[in-house]
Amino acid sequence: MPMLAHIRQSRLVHALQRVMRALPAQSPMPILSGLYMEARPDGVTFVCSGFGLRMESELAAQPDDVRIETPGTVVIPAKQAYELVRKLPDGPVSFEAGADGRTVTIRTDATVCRLWSMSPDEYPAASSLEPDRHRIRLRSDELKTMIRQVAFAVSPSETRPILTGVSCRFDGGSVKLVASDGIRLASRQSPPGSGGDGEPLEVVVPGHHLNQLMKTLEDDGQAVTDISVRGARIVFASRDWSLHSALLEGAYPPTDNVVPRSVSARIGIGTAPFLQALERVGLLAGEGSIVRLATETTDDGRFLRLWSDTAELGDIVERLPIFGSEGGDFAVSFNGKYMLEIVRSIDCGALHLQFAGPLRPIALRPAEDGDRLFYVLTPIRTHV
Amino acid sequence: MPMLAHIRQSRLVHALQRVMRALPAQSPMPILSGLYMEARPDGVTFVCSGFGLRMESELAAQPDDVRIETPGTVVIPAKQAYELVRKLPDGPVSFEAGADGRTVTIRTDATVCRLWSMSPDEYPAASSLEPDRHRIRLRSDELKTMIRQVAFAVSPSETRPILTGVSCRFDGGSVKLVASDGIRLASRQSPPGSGGDGEPLEVVVPGHHLNQLMKTLEDDGQAVTDISVRGARIVFASRDWSLHSALLEGAYPPTDNVVPRSVSARIGIGTAPFLQALERVGLLAGEGSIVRLATETTDDGRFLRLWSDTAELGDIVERLPIFGSEGGDFAVSFNGKYMLEIVRSIDCGALHLQFAGPLRPIALRPAEDGDRLFYVLTPIRTHV
């Protein structure tokens, strides 16, 4: 069918960049290599989708930047269309489909590019609008922080597919995200949002899709995101884009008892010095990434020692001041890379480390306001 | 042997970053994974070397930043030492070797790292100082530009090993760099430098080593680099570093007759519009990267057309204004990626394209001051 739309290049790039995040690197279905583009009198919708993820981006009609002369729908090669638009100078870009619908011509003053159109009828439709099972609204920047603090902890292995996802527990106007690979666990409760319609509900969202969402979420402090669970999908929608993700099937393992209830010792430590010490001590931690930790009490006060060694290279010791300790001295070993990822995500000036015994999980929380975020890391048993 | 030196972290990082460029990714000789460090009363020398490339970096003794308490020489694991130094806070870092010379301790207030030392006696010495065969001095920023304009054109294939190098022809106080993979050729004459001692001489330097040199050369407009050919090596030396490269064996093929002497047409074109058009037209040029070019004369003036197509995706046409043309219309096809790399390197507001026939090499030069730099690209024979 025919189509004629004129869109400013800078607006186009922004809209296409978002949907490209859902384009599958390779797909057994050729239609999924396409960019779906629907021009209506009130604006243009772009869609890419694949593997349970769908991204839609909207450009509302505007006299200067987005003009629709003839409504129509096409599907063109997504990668080439995006790369071309990126390399065009800022200014008007026209998209024109002939009456036969076989080609779409992308045109500026200097460039004329004809791309073969695939059939829009073959493009998968958005899932039908099943009734909401739950719906809440959160600030986009807060949702972005929550995902960054949690999603890194999912399992990279398909051995237990449910652990490749992030558990999202909706209860009233807030949501709690939990991710774990069995060795470490990250848990983050949202600040109170608005809405919260529906029964309390737990769903599991692929971690990979939340990472794409994180890149899309605005962090200007103004934008809000509506989250709704509909049937077997979750939809995240902002003013001019939406991300639709299939849910993982199966129940997420219970995590309420992961943090040991008994505490044998607790220390406070500066997050930045701890992070830098972990980065250095990791250099000699070898393939197993084993880092040892112990507290020590000297005439100068209490300190945390971190150390590691590699037989062929050497050893390294770091020493950091402790503040606000409870309980006696203790020693434990852990995976240094896992600890590093946790401490990089914790976003606070100081943190608390909490121990229940040499082989019991270590808990970490921000020293201030530590009710909404915590991490758990299982120690490594060592013989030295 | 014992050693004790105190060096400021920011100075250390800078010195080590340079020598790390010569560290082989993998080496059959364990000693070459080491960082050679020699502390003398007047300063410290760091060395990494491998595969015909050696980088030395100097830090002169200074009361605040570089203090040598006990001279000595050690060889420590280069990668770990560099990564550790990079991750230390700015401030004094001490290097201490015990009397047995088995370990080197790198120490700051918070960090104590012991690295096993290898034997400095096993570390390869710099080649003995054979007499200079030629020596000139160039401005470092000009040498950097010359290498960037030429070294990309070397052959990536070892089929003809001599073509993986850059020919350097010394004659009096200037040097001409030439690189070619047999399809394209880049040639750049230096501005007059100083020195120029010795007979006219042609040597061939591995392109990979010149790329490492390019990253090292200062572009502040102040620094100078001394180039000397000694035996089978070339040495590039600035105030506080030197790069030693083995020469490639064999004669570089003659290139003086590569540019066709007869010219059937010549056009001028803006470099930036040509570059952007090549970037876009390359998107549909397919695996063979075939781009077609033709001039056309219309009522509006003369234009250059560039186009390409991919059967499964579509086609693209670009149209650019021509200025200052000589000769009639012509058409030619070429490898778009090769042309793109040439136009990215030419550094000028406008360039001249020169043709001698549809299958004769295309020559490119800057429109202004085009005596010192030119490129040649062999066309592709097409049947359309």
Interface residues (C-beta under 8 A of the other chain):
Chain A: P77 Q80 E83 L84 K87 L88 P89 T103 A110 T111 V112 C113 R114 L115 W116 P273 Q276 A277 E279 R280 L283 L284 E312 L313 G314 D315 I316 V317 E318 R319 L320
Chain B: P77 Q80 E83 L84 K87 L88 P89 T103 A110 T111 V112 C113 R114 L115 W116 P273 Q276 A277 E279 R280 L283 L284 E312 L313 G314 D315 I316 V317 E318 R319 L320
